[in-house]
């Protein structure tokens, strides 16, 4: 079994293609189960954000696993595997682990150093656990990724230097209309991105109005930022009063049409409107950009300027430190995974030795039936100590060697040397199920 990562992100695909991968909660559940029902995938986790969709899976065969995951991704995008292939990235084993850690750290984000992806990964892992699509292979990898992301943001300066996608988009808005302090801003969407937007706006002194399909959610978010909630039915009136619109719902279709924006622009005079559309697929009809006085900031614009002057500068030393931490943690997890793979072999070797000892002691009892119990027990202890000493060095060495990099399969060599029929004799599942689950990492919060 091997770890595989297959996906499409802003690094390889245009926003128009990423929009085709938009997934609601039901879509994610469907994709998870479709993946684990395929021929070569045994475990799966789907990370779907505004600028990536990636599947992390435990697979039996590399090529078969890539084909299975690609088919699921293509179905979600409404495309063929052939049409999708130029935009797909594939990572395997250590590269897959390192890629997941890099994503969790915010190093692969459109805005380097942003923290939201860590919460999104936490939510993706929680959903996969809830649906039973992660097991003993992906549990330790996902848990370590969450720890790596937390360590990077805690132990390096990337957390302070990096900005969220929301912050960069709002910087664009301020370049257009000036500071946001005291300005009315309408936030459409009360999910994790909406909460981030509302909080960032409140810190900048804006007057926040929150609108959502679920009015209770809008009211709750508005309360947290000392703002006001408004029904989505009043979108036109609220938009007419706003200087900035931030749209970030989870809807699969357009939420704000050209007509409603055009109507809101009438009677405003020269007062411009900045439309910030951070949804995928987009919430706002792209034709609003042609309306006089309307300035649009969307994911396509941010993607085109990634790393440009609008992105918050991240010190090279902080990025280097973050990458070094990712590399270290990848090596540690590799050593742990390789040591775990050796455990069943070591267990089988000791089990075989115990069977040999028991058989010989039984034979001795038949040949020397008058041997007293005390002598019999001492002989058993002596033979046991001899066997333990003989096995100690090879079992310790095979664990050490397995934890080092290289292509040699020391566990297989040990099985061949001692004639271990491990598949029939050892319950490897029982050994591997000892993976500990850290409840602190498994909340569904993706804020």
C-alpha positions in Angstrom: 0.0 0.0 0.0 1.3 3.5 -0.9 0.3 7.1 -0.4 -0.9 9.1 -3.4 -1.8 12.7 -4.0 -3.7 13.7 -7.1 -5.2 17.1 -7.7 -5.7 20.4 -9.5 -4.8 23.8 -8.0 -4.1 27.4 -8.8 -0.5 26.4 -9.5 -1.5 24.5 -12.6 -5.0 25.4 -13.6 -7.0 28.6 -14.5 -9.7 29.7 -12.2 -12.3 28.9 -14.9 -11.3 25.2 -14.6 -11.2 25.3 -10.8 -14.8 26.6 -10.8 -15.9 23.4 -12.4 -14.7 21.5 -9.3 -16.9 23.4 -6.9 -18.1 20.9 -4.3 -20.8 21.2 -1.7 -20.9 18.9 1.4 -23.0 16.3 -0.4 -20.5 16.3 -3.3 -17.6 15.7 -1.0 -19.3 12.8 0.7 -20.2 11.3 -2.6 -16.6 11.7 -3.9 -15.1 10.1 -0.8 -17.3 6.9 -1.1 -16.8 6.7 -4.8 -13.0 6.8 -4.3 -12.9 4.0 -1.7 -15.3 1.9 -3.8 -12.8 2.0 -6.7 -10.5 -0.9 -7.5 -7.2 0.5 -6.1 -8.1 3.1 -3.4 -8.6 1.9 0.1 -8.6 5.2 2.0 -9.2 8.7 0.8 -9.4 12.4 2.0 -10.6 15.2 -0.2 -9.3 18.7 0.3 -11.5 21.2 -1.6 -10.9 24.9 -1.2 -11.3 28.0 -3.3 -8.1 27.4 -5.2 -7.5 23.6 -5.2 -9.1 20.2 -5.1 -6.8 17.4 -4.1 -7.3 13.8 -3.2 -4.9 12.1 -0.7 -5.3 8.4 -0.9 -3.8 5.1 0.1 -3.6 2.9 -3.0 -2.7 -0.6 -3.8 -1.0 0.3 -7.2 0.3 3.6 -8.4 -1.0 3.6 -11.9 -4.3 2.1 -10.9 -4.7 4.6 -8.1 -4.0 7.5 -10.4 -6.5 6.3 -12.9 -9.2 5.8 -10.2 -8.7 9.2 -8.6 -8.5 10.9 -12.0 -11.9 9.4 -13.0 -13.5 10.8 -9.9 -12.0 14.2 -10.4 -13.0 14.3 -14.1 -16.6 13.4 -13.2 -16.7 16.2 -10.7 -15.5 18.7 -13.2 -17.7 17.4 -16.0 -14.7 16.7 -18.2 -12.8 13.7 -19.5 -9.6 12.4 -17.9 -7.8 13.3 -21.1 -9.1 16.9 -20.9 -8.1 17.2 -17.3 -4.7 15.5 -17.5 -2.6 18.6 -18.5 -3.7 20.4 -15.3 -3.3 17.5 -12.8 -0.4 17.1 -10.5 0.6 13.7 -9.0 2.7 13.1 -5.9 3.7 9.6 -4.6 4.9 8.4 -1.2 7.4 10.8 0.4 6.6 13.5 -2.2 2.9 13.1 -1.4 3.6 13.5 2.3 5.8 16.5 1.7 3.2 18.1 -0.6 0.4 17.7 2.0 2.7 19.2 4.7 3.5 22.1 2.4 -0.2 22.7 1.7 -1.0 22.6 5.4 1.7 25.1 6.1 0.3 27.6 3.7 3.4 27.4 1.5 1.5 26.3 -1.6 -1.3 28.8 -1.2 -2.1 31.7 -3.6 -1.0 34.0 -0.8 2.0 32.4 0.9 1.6 32.1 4.6 -2.2 32.2 4.8 -3.8 30.1 7.6 -7.2 29.3 6.3 -6.1 26.2 4.5 -5.1 24.6 7.8 -8.7 24.9 9.0 -10.0 23.6 5.7 -7.7 20.6 6.0 -8.9 20.0 9.5 -12.5 20.0 8.3 -11.6 17.7 5.4 -10.0 15.2 7.7 -13.0 15.4 10.1 -15.4 14.6 7.2 -13.3 11.7 6.0 -13.2 10.3 9.6 -17.0 10.7 9.9 -17.5 8.9 6.6 -15.1 6.2 7.5 -12.8 6.7 4.5 -9.6 7.2 6.4 -7.9 4.4 8.3 -4.6 3.3 9.8 -2.6 4.6 6.8 -4.0 8.1 6.4 -4.7 8.8 10.1 -1.1 9.4 11.1 -0.4 11.3 7.9 -3.3 13.7 8.2 -2.7 14.2 12.0 1.0 15.0 11.3 0.1 17.4 8.5 -2.1 19.4 10.9 0.7 19.5 13.5 3.2 20.6 10.8 0.9 23.4 9.8 0.5 24.5 13.3 4.2 24.3 14.0 5.1 26.4 10.9 2.7 29.2 11.9 3.9 29.0 15.5 7.6 28.6 15.1 8.4 30.7 12.0 7.6 34.3 11.0 5.5 33.1 8.1 2.3 33.5 10.1 3.0 37.2 10.8 4.2 37.9 7.3 1.6 36.0 5.3 -1.8 37.5 4.6 -5.1 35.8 3.9 -6.7 35.9 0.5 -9.3 38.2 2.1 -6.7 40.7 3.2 -5.0 40.9 -0.2 -8.4 41.3 -1.9 -9.3 44.1 0.5 -6.0 45.8 -0.1 -7.1 46.0 -3.7 -10.4 47.6 -2.7 -8.5 50.2 -0.6 -6.3 51.0 -3.6 -9.5 51.8 -5.5 -11.5 53.8 -2.9 -9.2 54.5 0.0 -9.3 53.2 3.6 -12.3 51.2 4.7 -12.7 52.8 8.1 -16.3 54.0 8.4 -17.3 52.7 5.0 -20.4 50.4 4.6 -19.4 47.0 3.4 -21.8 44.2 2.5 -20.7 40.6 3.1 -22.8 38.0 1.3 -22.0 34.6 2.9 -21.7 33.6 6.5 -19.5 30.5 6.2 -15.8 30.3 7.1 -14.7 32.7 4.3 -17.5 35.1 5.2 -16.5 35.0 8.8 -12.9 35.7 7.9 -14.0 38.6 5.7 -16.3 40.1 8.3 -13.6 39.9 11.0 -10.9 41.4 8.7 -13.3 44.2 7.7 -14.2 44.9 11.4 -10.5 45.2 12.2 -10.1 47.8 9.5 -13.0 49.8 10.9 -15.6 49.1 8.2 -19.3 49.0 9.0 -20.2 45.4 8.3 -23.6 44.2 7.0 -23.9 40.4 6.7 -26.4 38.7 4.4 -26.9 35.0 3.9 -29.3 32.4 2.7 -29.6 31.3 6.4 -30.6 34.4 8.3 -29.7 32.9 11.7 -26.1 32.4 10.5 -26.0 36.0 9.2 -27.3 37.3 12.5 -24.8 35.3 14.5 -21.8 36.5 12.4 -23.0 40.1 12.5 -23.1 40.0 16.3 -19.5 38.8 16.5 -18.3 41.9 14.5 -20.7 44.5 16.0 -22.4 44.6 12.6 -25.9 44.2 11.2 -27.6 41.3 9.5 -29.8 41.8 6.4 -32.1 39.4 4.5 -30.8 38.2 1.2 -34.1 39.5 -0.3 -32.9 43.0 0.5 -29.7 42.6 -1.5 -30.5 45.4 -3.9 -31.1 48.0 -1.3 -28.1 47.0 0.8 -25.9 46.9 -2.3 -27.0 50.5 -3.2 -25.8 51.7 0.2 -22.5 49.8 0.2 -19.1 50.9 -0.9 -17.7 47.4 -1.1 -19.4 44.0 -1.7 -17.6 40.9 -0.5 -19.3 37.7 -1.9 -18.2 34.4 -0.6 -21.0 31.9 -0.4 -20.9 28.2 -1.1 -23.6 28.4 -3.8 -23.1 26.5 -7.0 -24.7 29.2 -9.1 -24.6 33.0 -9.4 -25.9 34.9 -6.3 -25.5 38.5 -7.5 -26.6 39.2 -11.1 -25.8 42.1 -13.4 -29.2 43.6 -13.1 -29.2 44.0 -9.4 -25.7 45.6 -9.5 -26.8 47.9 -12.3 -29.8 49.0 -10.3 -27.7 49.6 -7.3 -25.4 51.9 -9.3 -28.2 54.2 -10.4 -28.3 57.4 -8.2 -24.8 56.9 -6.7 -23.3 59.6 -8.8 -19.6 59.2 -9.0 -19.4 56.9 -6.0 -17.7 53.7 -7.1 -18.5 50.1 -6.0 -15.8 47.5 -5.4 -17.0 44.0 -5.9 -14.8 41.4 -4.2 -15.8 37.9 -5.4 -13.9 35.2 -3.4 -16.3 32.3 -4.2 -15.6 29.2 -6.3 -17.6 29.0 -8.4 -18.0 32.7 -8.5 -21.0 34.4 -6.8 -21.1 37.5 -9.0 -21.9 37.6 -12.7 -18.6 38.5 -14.3 -20.4 40.9 -16.6 -20.7 43.4 -13.8 -17.1 44.4 -14.5 -18.4 46.2 -17.6 -20.7 48.5 -15.6 -19.5 52.1 -15.1 -18.1 52.7 -11.6 -17.8 49.0 -10.7 -14.4 47.5 -10.0 -14.1 43.8 -9.6 -11.5 41.9 -7.6 -11.9 38.1 -8.1 -9.8 34.9 -7.8 -8.7 35.2 -11.4 -7.2 38.7 -10.7 -5.5 37.5 -7.5 -4.1 34.4 -9.3 -2.7 36.6 -12.1 -0.9 38.7 -9.5 0.3 35.9 -7.3 3.7 36.9 -6.0 3.3 40.4 -7.4 3.3 43.8 -5.6 -0.2 43.2 -4.1 0.9 40.1 -2.2 2.1 40.6 1.3 5.8 40.1 1.5 7.1 37.0 3.2 10.7 37.1 4.3 12.9 34.6 2.5 14.3 33.4 5.9 10.8 32.6 7.1 9.9 30.6 4.0 13.2 28.7 4.2 12.6 27.9 7.8 9.1 26.7 7.0 10.4 24.5 4.2 13.1 23.1 6.5 10.5 22.2 9.1 8.4 20.4 6.4 11.4 18.5 5.2 12.3 17.4 8.8 8.7 16.3 9.6 8.5 14.4 6.3 11.7 12.5 7.1 10.4 11.7 10.6 7.1 10.4 9.3 8.9 8.3 6.7 10.9 6.7 9.4 7.8 6.0 11.5 5.9 4.5 8.6 8.8 2.3 7.6 9.3 1.1 11.2 5.6 0.3 11.4 5.9 -1.8 8.3 8.6 -3.9 10.0 6.6 -4.4 13.1 4.5 -7.4 11.8 7.7 -9.1 10.6 9.4 -8.7 14.0 6.2 -10.0 15.7 6.1 -13.0 13.3 9.8 -13.8 14.0 9.3 -13.7 17.8 6.1 -15.8 17.4 8.0 -18.4 15.4 10.8 -18.5 17.9 8.2 -19.0 20.7 6.6 -21.9 18.9 10.0 -23.5 18.4 10.8 -23.1 22.1 7.5 -24.5 23.2 7.8 -27.5 20.8 11.3 -28.3 22.1 10.3 -28.0 25.8 7.3 -30.3 25.1 9.8 -32.8 23.4 12.1 -32.5 26.5 9.2 -33.2 28.8 8.4 -36.4 26.8 12.0 -37.6 27.0 12.6 -36.7 30.6 9.2 -37.2 32.3 10.7 -37.4 35.8 12.3 -33.9 35.6 11.0 -31.9 38.6 9.0 -28.7 38.1 11.7 -26.4 39.4 14.3 -27.7 37.0 11.8 -27.7 34.1 11.0 -24.0 34.8 14.7 -23.1 35.0 15.4 -24.8 31.6 12.5 -22.9 30.1 13.8 -19.6 31.4 17.3 -20.3 30.1 16.1 -21.3 26.7 13.9 -18.2 26.5 16.8 -16.0 27.4 19.0 -17.5 24.8 16.4 -17.0 22.1 15.7 -13.4 23.2 19.5 -12.6 23.0 19.8 -14.2 19.6 16.8 -12.2 18.3 17.6 -8.9 19.9 20.3 -7.7 17.6 18.5 -8.6 14.3 15.2 -7.2 15.4 16.7 -3.9 16.6 18.9 -3.6 13.5 16.0 -4.3 11.1 14.0 -1.5 12.7 16.9 0.9 12.5 17.7 0.0 8.8 14.0 0.3 7.8 13.9 3.8 9.2 16.8 4.9 7.0 16.3 6.0 3.4 17.0 3.4 0.7 15.4 0.9 -1.6 16.4 -2.3 0.4 13.4 -4.1 1.9 15.0 -5.4 5.1 11.7 -6.8 6.4 11.3 -8.9 3.3 14.9 -10.1 3.6 14.2 -11.1 7.2 11.1 -13.0 6.2 13.0 -14.8 3.6 15.9 -15.7 5.9 13.7 -17.1 8.6 11.0 -18.5 6.3 8.2 -16.4 7.8 4.8 -17.0 6.4 3.7 -13.6 7.7 0.5 -13.2 5.7 -1.0 -16.3 7.2 0.4 -15.9 10.7 0.2 -12.3 11.7 -2.9 -10.0 12.0 -1.2 -6.9 10.7 -4.5 -5.0 11.1 -4.5 -5.5 14.8 -1.0 -4.1 15.1 -1.7 -1.1 12.9 -5.0 -0.2 14.6 -3.0 1.0 17.5 -2.7 4.4 15.8 -3.6 7.1 18.4 -6.2 9.7 17.5 -5.6 13.2 18.9 -9.1 14.7 19.5 -7.6 18.2 19.6 -7.0 18.0 15.8 -10.4 16.6 14.8 -12.9 19.4 15.4 -15.0 20.3 12.4 -14.0 24.0 12.7 -12.6 25.3 9.5 -12.3 28.9 10.5 
